[in-house]
Amino acid sequence: MLRELKWSTLEQRRNQASLTMLHKINNKQVNVNHSHFTITQNNKFLIPHSKTKHHMNSFFPWAIRLWNELPTEIKDAPTVPAFASGPNKFYAF
């Protein structure tokens, strides 16, 4: 049914929403304290150390792992609408 209607799965929509939120955080469009984020060259975030599986699968470590896999040209999109189509193409959402 999803294929027939050309809808994304819940997982795909959740990944897209998480990456879009991280793009907004990275571009300071959302009021989040940036002091605990470390960004390296190629616009990658350092993944926070996790002592538990619960933390490793929480929003920031999980979304950062997705983010770091994206090509630089997608991460460098200047606006949210320009960014939004990039992960869809890269991950084939």
MOPAC internal coordinates of N, CA, C and O (Angstrom, degrees):
PM7 1SCF
backbone

  N    0.0000 0     0.00 0     0.00 0    0    0    0
  C    1.4454 1     0.00 0     0.00 0    1    0    0
  C    1.5370 1   110.75 1     0.00 0    2    1    0
  O    1.2310 1   120.75 1   139.80 1    3    2    1
  N    1.3489 1   116.17 1   -40.20 1    3    2    1
  C    1.4681 1   119.38 1   179.04 1    5    3    2
  C    1.5228 1   110.74 1   -61.26 1    6    5    3
  O    1.2310 1   120.51 1   136.10 1    7    6    5
  N    1.3219 1   116.62 1   -43.90 1    7    6    5
  C    1.4662 1   120.10 1   178.96 1    9    7    6
  C    1.5213 1   111.49 1   -65.00 1   10    9    7
  O    1.2310 1   120.85 1   138.06 1   11   10    9
  N    1.3170 1   115.98 1   -41.94 1   11   10    9
  C    1.4618 1   120.17 1  -179.07 1   13   11   10
  C    1.5260 1   110.99 1   -62.27 1   14   13   11
  O    1.2310 1   120.50 1   139.96 1   15   14   13
  N    1.3100 1   116.64 1   -40.04 1   15   14   13
  C    1.4655 1   121.23 1   180.00 1   17   15   14
  C    1.5234 1   112.62 1   -86.88 1   18   17   15
  O    1.2310 1   120.53 1   172.83 1   19   18   17
  N    1.3559 1   116.60 1    -7.17 1   19   18   17
  C    1.4647 1   122.94 1  -178.10 1   21   19   18
  C    1.5242 1   111.76 1    59.73 1   22   21   19
  O    1.2310 1   121.47 1  -137.83 1   23   22   21
  N    1.3280 1   114.80 1    42.17 1   23   22   21
  C    1.4575 1   121.96 1   177.05 1   25   23   22
  C    1.5246 1   109.50 1   -97.98 1   26   25   23
  O    1.2310 1   121.23 1   -26.53 1   27   26   25
  N    1.3133 1   115.26 1   153.47 1   27   26   25
  C    1.4638 1   121.09 1   174.41 1   29   27   26
  C    1.5207 1   108.74 1   -83.51 1   30   29   27
  O    1.2310 1   120.95 1   -24.72 1   31   30   29
  N    1.3233 1   115.79 1   155.28 1   31   30   29
  C    1.4642 1   119.83 1   174.81 1   33   31   30
  C    1.5214 1   109.11 1   -73.93 1   34   33   31
  O    1.2310 1   120.81 1   -13.88 1   35   34   33
  N    1.3126 1   116.05 1   166.12 1   35   34   33
  C    1.4619 1   120.37 1   178.12 1   37   35   34
  C    1.5296 1   110.34 1   -60.52 1   38   37   35
  O    1.2310 1   120.01 1   139.39 1   39   38   37
  N    1.3242 1   117.58 1   -40.61 1   39   38   37
  C    1.4636 1   121.07 1   178.92 1   41   39   38
  C    1.5303 1   111.02 1   -61.22 1   42   41   39
  O    1.2310 1   120.35 1   136.72 1   43   42   41
  N    1.3160 1   116.93 1   -43.28 1   43   42   41
  C    1.4613 1   120.89 1   179.73 1   45   43   42
  C    1.5238 1   111.30 1   -64.36 1   46   45   43
  O    1.2310 1   120.38 1   138.28 1   47   46   45
  N    1.3316 1   116.88 1   -41.72 1   47   46   45
  C    1.4705 1   120.06 1   178.56 1   49   47   46
  C    1.5193 1   111.36 1   -67.15 1   50   49   47
  O    1.2310 1   120.49 1   142.97 1   51   50   49
  N    1.3339 1   116.67 1   -37.03 1   51   50   49
  C    1.4679 1   120.63 1   177.97 1   53   51   50
  C    1.5280 1   110.17 1   -66.31 1   54   53   51
  O    1.2310 1   119.75 1   137.23 1   55   54   53
  N    1.3238 1   118.07 1   -42.77 1   55   54   53
  C    1.4621 1   121.57 1   177.66 1   57   55   54
  C    1.5234 1   110.93 1   -62.25 1   58   57   55
  O    1.2310 1   120.24 1   135.65 1   59   58   57
  N    1.3304 1   117.14 1   -44.35 1   59   58   57
  C    1.4663 1   121.43 1   179.43 1   61   59   58
  C    1.5255 1   110.70 1   -61.67 1   62   61   59
  O    1.2310 1   120.18 1   135.35 1   63   62   61
  N    1.3228 1   117.26 1   -44.65 1   63   62   61
  C    1.4652 1   121.04 1  -179.80 1   65   63   62
  C    1.5307 1   110.64 1   -64.56 1   66   65   63
  O    1.2310 1   120.05 1   139.89 1   67   66   65
  N    1.3243 1   117.51 1   -40.11 1   67   66   65
  C    1.4669 1   120.95 1   179.84 1   69   67   66
  C    1.5195 1   111.07 1   -66.37 1   70   69   67
  O    1.2310 1   120.11 1   136.97 1   71   70   69
  N    1.3149 1   117.40 1   -43.03 1   71   70   69
  C    1.4647 1   120.53 1   178.83 1   73   71   70
  C    1.5275 1   111.32 1   -66.44 1   74   73   71
  O    1.2310 1   120.33 1   142.48 1   75   74   73
  N    1.3179 1   116.98 1   -37.52 1   75   74   73
  C    1.4680 1   120.09 1   177.12 1   77   75   74
  C    1.5269 1   110.46 1   -64.86 1   78   77   75
  O    1.2310 1   120.13 1   139.03 1   79   78   77
  N    1.3294 1   117.36 1   -40.97 1   79   78   77
  C    1.4639 1   120.17 1   177.84 1   81   79   78
  C    1.5251 1   110.51 1   -64.63 1   82   81   79
  O    1.2310 1   119.57 1   138.78 1   83   82   81
  N    1.3018 1   118.42 1   -41.22 1   83   82   81
  C    1.4677 1   121.42 1   178.47 1   85   83   82
  C    1.5270 1   110.43 1   -65.07 1   86   85   83
  O    1.2310 1   119.83 1   143.63 1   87   86   85
  N    1.3158 1   117.93 1   -36.37 1   87   86   85
  C    1.4718 1   121.35 1   175.32 1   89   87   86
  C    1.5227 1   110.34 1   -62.46 1   90   89   87
  O    1.2310 1   120.30 1   137.18 1   91   90   89
  N    1.3286 1   117.04 1   -42.82 1   91   90   89
  C    1.4672 1   120.95 1   178.31 1   93   91   90
  C    1.5343 1   110.57 1   -64.78 1   94   93   91
  O    1.2310 1   120.37 1   138.58 1   95   94   93
  N    1.3300 1   116.89 1   -41.42 1   95   94   93
  C    1.4649 1   120.70 1   178.65 1   97   95   94
  C    1.5235 1   109.75 1   -63.58 1   98   97   95
  O    1.2310 1   120.57 1   134.92 1   99   98   97
  N    1.3134 1   116.51 1   -45.08 1   99   98   97
  C    1.4597 1   121.92 1  -178.63 1  101   99   98
  C    1.5328 1   111.70 1   -62.25 1  102  101   99
  O    1.2310 1   120.40 1   146.22 1  103  102  101
  N    1.3192 1   116.84 1   -33.78 1  103  102  101
  C    1.4670 1   121.39 1  -179.70 1  105  103  102
  C    1.5228 1   113.27 1   -96.40 1  106  105  103
  O    1.2310 1   121.10 1  -166.08 1  107  106  105
  N    1.3403 1   115.51 1    13.92 1  107  106  105
  C    1.4764 1   122.78 1   176.31 1  109  107  106
  C    1.5240 1   112.69 1    56.21 1  110  109  107
  O    1.2310 1   120.69 1  -141.67 1  111  110  109
  N    1.3334 1   116.28 1    38.33 1  111  110  109
  C    1.4605 1   121.92 1   175.34 1  113  111  110
  C    1.5176 1   111.07 1   -95.65 1  114  113  111
  O    1.2310 1   120.76 1   174.41 1  115  114  113
  N    1.3425 1   116.16 1    -5.59 1  115  114  113
  C    1.4492 1   123.20 1   177.80 1  117  115  114
  C    1.5224 1   106.56 1  -127.31 1  118  117  115
  O    1.2310 1   120.59 1   -41.26 1  119  118  117
  N    1.3105 1   116.48 1   138.74 1  119  118  117
  C    1.4605 1   120.81 1  -177.07 1  121  119  118
  C    1.5305 1   110.44 1   -79.97 1  122  121  119
  O    1.2310 1   120.88 1   -95.00 1  123  122  121
  N    1.3391 1   115.93 1    85.00 1  123  122  121
  C    1.4602 1   123.07 1   178.02 1  125  123  122
  C    1.5153 1   106.98 1  -127.26 1  126  125  123
  O    1.2310 1   120.77 1   -42.24 1  127  126  125
  N    1.3214 1   116.13 1   137.76 1  127  126  125
  C    1.4544 1   121.15 1   178.96 1  129  127  126
  C    1.5283 1   109.47 1   -64.23 1  130  129  127
  O    1.2310 1   120.46 1   -61.99 1  131  130  129
  N    1.3219 1   116.73 1   118.01 1  131  130  129
  C    1.4651 1   122.10 1  -176.81 1  133  131  130
  C    1.5319 1   112.95 1   -89.95 1  134  133  131
  O    1.2310 1   119.83 1   178.27 1  135  134  133
  N    1.3152 1   117.93 1    -1.73 1  135  134  133
  C    1.4586 1   119.75 1  -173.72 1  137  135  134
  C    1.5360 1   112.88 1   -65.55 1  138  137  135
  O    1.2310 1   119.56 1   154.09 1  139  138  137
  N    1.3276 1   118.44 1   -25.91 1  139  138  137
  C    1.4639 1   119.51 1  -178.69 1  141  139  138
  C    1.5302 1   112.96 1   -96.08 1  142  141  139
  O    1.2310 1   120.06 1  -173.64 1  143  142  141
  N    1.3381 1   117.49 1     6.36 1  143  142  141
  C    1.4636 1   121.49 1   175.55 1  145  143  142
  C    1.5158 1   108.69 1  -101.04 1  146  145  143
  O    1.2310 1   120.75 1   -46.40 1  147  146  145
  N    1.3074 1   116.17 1   133.60 1  147  146  145
  C    1.4501 1   120.99 1   175.34 1  149  147  146
  C    1.5214 1   107.35 1  -116.27 1  150  149  147
  O    1.2310 1   121.33 1   -57.73 1  151  150  149
  N    1.3277 1   115.07 1   122.27 1  151  150  149
  C    1.4548 1   120.71 1  -179.56 1  153  151  150
  C    1.5190 1   108.17 1  -108.63 1  154  153  151
  O    1.2310 1   120.69 1   -50.01 1  155  154  153
  N    1.3217 1   116.29 1   129.99 1  155  154  153
  C    1.4565 1   121.73 1  -179.62 1  157  155  154
  C    1.5253 1   109.62 1   -98.26 1  158  157  155
  O    1.2310 1   121.03 1     5.89 1  159  158  157
  N    1.3154 1   115.64 1  -174.11 1  159  158  157
  C    1.4578 1   119.45 1   174.49 1  161  159  158
  C    1.5178 1   108.68 1   -62.70 1  162  161  159
  O    1.2310 1   120.46 1   -19.47 1  163  162  161
  N    1.2991 1   116.73 1   160.53 1  163  162  161
  C    1.4640 1   123.46 1  -176.62 1  165  163  162
  C    1.5213 1   112.11 1    65.71 1  166  165  163
  O    1.2310 1   120.38 1  -161.15 1  167  166  165
  N    1.3325 1   116.89 1    18.85 1  167  166  165
  C    1.4585 1   122.48 1   175.08 1  169  167  166
  C    1.5285 1   112.05 1    57.25 1  170  169  167
  O    1.2310 1   120.76 1  -134.49 1  171  170  169
  N    1.3257 1   116.15 1    45.51 1  171  170  169
  C    1.4576 1   121.59 1   176.50 1  173  171  170
  C    1.5166 1   109.14 1  -107.51 1  174  173  171
  O    1.2310 1   120.92 1   -33.92 1  175  174  173
  N    1.3291 1   115.84 1   146.08 1  175  174  173
  C    1.4566 1   121.57 1   175.32 1  177  175  174
  C    1.5214 1   108.83 1   -94.63 1  178  177  175
  O    1.2310 1   120.60 1   -33.97 1  179  178  177
  N    1.3238 1   116.45 1   146.03 1  179  178  177
  C    1.4573 1   119.76 1   169.70 1  181  179  178
  C    1.5243 1   107.25 1   -77.34 1  182  181  179
  O    1.2310 1   120.67 1   -45.61 1  183  182  181
  N    1.3149 1   116.32 1   134.39 1  183  182  181
  C    1.4611 1   120.99 1  -178.43 1  185  183  182
  C    1.5269 1   108.24 1   -77.50 1  186  185  183
  O    1.2310 1   120.01 1   -53.42 1  187  186  185
  N    1.3451 1   117.58 1   126.58 1  187  186  185
  C    1.4669 1   119.40 1   179.40 1  189  187  186
  C    1.5293 1   111.22 1   -62.14 1  190  189  187
  O    1.2310 1   121.30 1   -34.81 1  191  190  189
  N    1.3095 1   115.11 1   145.19 1  191  190  189
  C    1.4619 1   120.80 1   178.45 1  193  191  190
  C    1.5239 1   109.39 1   -66.39 1  194  193  191
  O    1.2310 1   120.65 1   -45.35 1  195  194  193
  N    1.3136 1   116.35 1   134.65 1  195  194  193
  C    1.4618 1   121.61 1  -179.92 1  197  195  194
  C    1.5173 1   109.40 1  -121.59 1  198  197  195
  O    1.2310 1   121.07 1   -51.45 1  199  198  197
  N    1.3260 1   115.57 1   128.55 1  199  198  197
  C    1.4588 1   120.18 1   176.67 1  201  199  198
  C    1.5253 1   111.22 1   -92.68 1  202  201  199
  O    1.2310 1   120.38 1   160.74 1  203  202  201
  N    1.3197 1   116.88 1   -19.26 1  203  202  201
  C    1.4613 1   120.37 1  -177.95 1  205  203  202
  C    1.5252 1   110.08 1  -127.24 1  206  205  203
  O    1.2310 1   121.15 1   -21.84 1  207  206  205
  N    1.3367 1   115.40 1   158.16 1  207  206  205
  C    1.4615 1   120.74 1   176.03 1  209  207  206
  C    1.5255 1   110.91 1   -64.45 1  210  209  207
  O    1.2310 1   120.91 1   145.99 1  211  210  209
  N    1.3301 1   115.86 1   -34.01 1  211  210  209
  C    1.4643 1   119.83 1  -179.18 1  213  211  210
  C    1.5213 1   110.64 1   -61.26 1  214  213  211
  O    1.2310 1   120.59 1   135.68 1  215  214  213
  N    1.3169 1   116.48 1   -44.32 1  215  214  213
  C    1.4606 1   119.58 1   179.10 1  217  215  214
  C    1.5269 1   110.56 1   -70.31 1  218  217  215
  O    1.2310 1   119.91 1   139.18 1  219  218  217
  N    1.3238 1   117.78 1   -40.82 1  219  218  217
  C    1.4624 1   121.37 1  -178.54 1  221  219  218
  C    1.5322 1   111.15 1   -59.99 1  222  221  219
  O    1.2310 1   120.36 1   148.68 1  223  222  221
  N    1.3208 1   116.92 1   -31.32 1  223  222  221
  C    1.4576 1   121.39 1  -179.71 1  225  223  222
  C    1.5292 1   113.14 1   -98.49 1  226  225  223
  O    1.2310 1   120.18 1  -171.72 1  227  226  225
  N    1.3231 1   117.27 1     8.28 1  227  226  225
  C    1.4660 1   120.22 1   176.84 1  229  227  226
  C    1.5323 1   108.89 1   -78.13 1  230  229  227
  O    1.2310 1   120.26 1    -4.84 1  231  230  229
  N    1.3210 1   117.11 1   175.16 1  231  230  229
  C    1.4539 1   121.94 1  -169.19 1  233  231  230
  C    1.5240 1   114.32 1   -53.29 1  234  233  231
  O    1.2310 1   119.55 1   121.97 1  235  234  233
  N    1.3302 1   118.47 1   -58.03 1  235  234  233
  C    1.4585 1   119.75 1  -171.52 1  237  235  234
  C    1.5280 1   113.84 1   -64.61 1  238  237  235
  O    1.2310 1   118.41 1   127.24 1  239  238  237
  N    1.3274 1   120.63 1   -52.76 1  239  238  237
  C    1.4736 1   117.74 1   179.26 1  241  239  238
  C    1.5328 1   112.55 1   -60.31 1  242  241  239
  O    1.2310 1   120.54 1   140.48 1  243  242  241
  N    1.3061 1   116.57 1   -39.52 1  243  242  241
  C    1.4678 1   121.31 1  -177.89 1  245  243  242
  C    1.5250 1   111.22 1   -68.74 1  246  245  243
  O    1.2310 1   120.42 1   131.33 1  247  246  245
  N    1.3494 1   116.80 1   -48.67 1  247  246  245
  C    1.4685 1   120.71 1  -179.20 1  249  247  246
  C    1.5295 1   110.93 1   -66.78 1  250  249  247
  O    1.2310 1   120.13 1   144.70 1  251  250  249
  N    1.3172 1   117.37 1   -35.30 1  251  250  249
  C    1.4680 1   120.46 1   179.36 1  253  251  250
  C    1.5222 1   110.53 1   -65.65 1  254  253  251
  O    1.2310 1   119.97 1   142.03 1  255  254  253
  N    1.3296 1   117.66 1   -37.97 1  255  254  253
  C    1.4734 1   119.37 1   176.73 1  257  255  254
  C    1.5230 1   110.54 1   -61.94 1  258  257  255
  O    1.2310 1   119.99 1   137.90 1  259  258  257
  N    1.3366 1   117.62 1   -42.10 1  259  258  257
  C    1.4703 1   120.73 1   175.88 1  261  259  258
  C    1.5233 1   110.89 1   -63.18 1  262  261  259
  O    1.2310 1   120.81 1   134.79 1  263  262  261
  N    1.3236 1   116.06 1   -45.21 1  263  262  261
  C    1.4674 1   122.52 1  -177.76 1  265  263  262
  C    1.5260 1   111.10 1   -59.61 1  266  265  263
  O    1.2310 1   120.56 1   134.26 1  267  266  265
  N    1.3200 1   116.54 1   -45.74 1  267  266  265
  C    1.4628 1   120.80 1  -175.52 1  269  267  266
  C    1.5315 1   112.47 1   -65.59 1  270  269  267
  O    1.2310 1   120.09 1   158.99 1  271  270  269
  N    1.3227 1   117.44 1   -21.01 1  271  270  269
  C    1.4647 1   120.79 1   177.48 1  273  271  270
  C    1.5287 1   112.47 1   -78.69 1  274  273  271
  O    1.2310 1   120.00 1   159.27 1  275  274  273
  N    1.3321 1   117.61 1   -20.73 1  275  274  273
  C    1.4660 1   120.91 1  -177.73 1  277  275  274
  C    1.5211 1   111.52 1   -68.01 1  278  277  275
  O    1.2310 1   120.05 1   -34.50 1  279  278  277
  N    1.3248 1   117.52 1   145.50 1  279  278  277
  C    1.4663 1   120.10 1   173.66 1  281  279  278
  C    1.5331 1   110.80 1   -65.27 1  282  281  279
  O    1.2310 1   120.37 1   -27.61 1  283  282  281
  N    1.3066 1   116.90 1   152.39 1  283  282  281
  C    1.4609 1   122.45 1  -177.10 1  285  283  282
  C    1.5163 1   112.30 1   -58.09 1  286  285  283
  O    1.2310 1   119.72 1   141.56 1  287  286  285
  N    1.3262 1   118.13 1   -38.44 1  287  286  285
  C    1.4658 1   120.12 1  -177.18 1  289  287  286
  C    1.5214 1   111.85 1   -64.22 1  290  289  287
  O    1.2310 1   119.50 1   151.36 1  291  290  289
  N    1.3223 1   118.56 1   -28.64 1  291  290  289
  C    1.4709 1   120.57 1   176.41 1  293  291  290
  C    1.5198 1   109.27 1   -75.74 1  294  293  291
  O    1.2310 1   120.14 1   134.69 1  295  294  293
  N    1.3358 1   117.33 1   -45.31 1  295  294  293
  C    1.4662 1   120.97 1  -178.55 1  297  295  294
  C    1.5222 1   112.40 1   -63.42 1  298  297  295
  O    1.2310 1   120.19 1   151.54 1  299  298  297
  N    1.3280 1   117.24 1   -28.46 1  299  298  297
  C    1.4598 1   121.42 1  -177.56 1  301  299  298
  C    1.5226 1   113.75 1   -86.51 1  302  301  299
  O    1.2310 1   119.73 1  -171.57 1  303  302  301
  N    1.3195 1   118.12 1     8.43 1  303  302  301
  C    1.4697 1   120.54 1   179.53 1  305  303  302
  C    1.5316 1   109.11 1   -57.47 1  306  305  303
  O    1.2310 1   120.13 1   -45.31 1  307  306  305
  N    1.3471 1   117.35 1   134.69 1  307  306  305
  C    1.4616 1   119.97 1  -173.79 1  309  307  306
  C    1.5248 1   114.80 1   -74.44 1  310  309  307
  O    1.2310 1   120.04 1   153.64 1  311  310  309
  N    1.3279 1   117.54 1   -26.36 1  311  310  309
  C    1.4686 1   120.17 1  -177.26 1  313  311  310
  C    1.5206 1   109.82 1  -128.83 1  314  313  311
  O    1.2310 1   121.15 1   -16.88 1  315  314  313
  N    1.3289 1   115.40 1   163.12 1  315  314  313
  C    1.4636 1   120.27 1   178.56 1  317  315  314
  C    1.5300 1   111.35 1   -63.51 1  318  317  315
  O    1.2310 1   118.75 1   134.39 1  319  318  317
  N    1.3491 1   119.99 1   -45.61 1  319  318  317
  C    1.4695 1   117.94 1   178.25 1  321  319  318
  C    1.5321 1   112.99 1   -61.01 1  322  321  319
  O    1.2310 1   120.23 1   143.45 1  323  322  321
  N    1.3279 1   117.16 1   -36.55 1  323  322  321
  C    1.4659 1   120.16 1   177.75 1  325  323  322
  C    1.5241 1   110.56 1   -67.60 1  326  325  323
  O    1.2310 1   120.30 1   144.28 1  327  326  325
  N    1.3302 1   117.03 1   -35.72 1  327  326  325
  C    1.4602 1   121.57 1   179.47 1  329  327  326
  C    1.5317 1   111.50 1   -72.45 1  330  329  327
  O    1.2310 1   120.11 1   141.26 1  331  330  329
  N    1.3245 1   117.39 1   -38.74 1  331  330  329
  C    1.4642 1   122.22 1  -169.58 1  333  331  330
  C    1.5188 1   114.13 1   -57.11 1  334  333  331
  O    1.2310 1   119.60 1   146.60 1  335  334  333
  N    1.3066 1   118.38 1   -33.40 1  335  334  333
  C    1.4652 1   119.03 1  -179.22 1  337  335  334
  C    1.5215 1   112.75 1   -80.68 1  338  337  335
  O    1.2310 1   119.78 1   159.98 1  339  338  337
  N    1.3167 1   118.03 1   -20.02 1  339  338  337
  C    1.4630 1   121.66 1  -177.72 1  341  339  338
  C    1.5091 1   115.07 1   -62.53 1  342  341  339
  O    1.2310 1   119.31 1   125.27 1  343  342  341
  N    1.3484 1   118.91 1   -54.73 1  343  342  341
  C    1.4653 1   119.02 1   179.05 1  345  343  342
  C    1.5251 1   112.74 1   -60.73 1  346  345  343
  O    1.2310 1   120.19 1   146.98 1  347  346  345
  N    1.3193 1   117.25 1   -33.02 1  347  346  345
  C    1.4652 1   119.79 1   178.46 1  349  347  346
  C    1.5173 1   110.66 1   -60.06 1  350  349  347
  O    1.2310 1   120.56 1   137.77 1  351  350  349
  N    1.3248 1   116.54 1   -42.23 1  351  350  349
  C    1.4624 1   120.41 1   179.82 1  353  351  350
  C    1.5274 1   111.75 1   -72.75 1  354  353  351
  O    1.2310 1   120.65 1   138.38 1  355  354  353
  N    1.3377 1   116.36 1   -41.62 1  355  354  353
  C    1.4585 1   120.60 1  -176.43 1  357  355  354
  C    1.5244 1   111.96 1   -68.21 1  358  357  355
  O    1.2310 1   120.44 1   132.93 1  359  358  357
  N    1.3384 1   116.76 1   -47.07 1  359  358  357
  C    1.4577 1   121.02 1  -178.36 1  361  359  358
  C    1.5262 1   112.96 1   -90.02 1  362  361  359
  O    1.2310 1   120.45 1   177.08 1  363  362  361
  N    1.3266 1   116.74 1    -2.92 1  363  362  361
  C    1.4706 1   122.25 1  -177.00 1  365  363  362
  C    1.5114 1   110.61 1    55.66 1  366  365  363
  O    1.2310 1   120.97 1  -131.93 1  367  366  365
  N    1.3370 1   115.75 1    48.07 1  367  366  365
  C    1.4686 1   120.83 1   178.32 1  369  367  366
  C    1.5015 1   110.42 1   -64.30 1  370  369  367
  O    1.2310 1   120.10 1   180.00 1  371  370  369

